[in-house]
Amino acid sequence: MRTGNREPIQRCLKPRRHKLALLTFAGLLAPVYFIPPALAAVINGPRLLTVGVAVAGIVVLMTYVIMPLLSHLAAGWLLEKSSSKSQVCGE
């Protein structure tokens, strides 16, 4: 039985789902309010094209700009310790 090169079990805190939902809601408010009307004024095509371009833009913004920024700003609140046992990462 070898006990040599074992990696320690990494412990982490997982954000609560309701906190992630609130953060996502807050992140979506401005883009959903401003981007579709702005694109509708620029794109004079079918509504489906305008909506598709707007959704694609919002997904890119949420993935690479808004959620990383909001997650960083709200990290203390998002990852605060709860009274339950800490969970193993990846479960």
Order of alpha helices (4+ residues) and beta strands (2+ residues): beta-alpha-alpha-alpha-alpha-beta
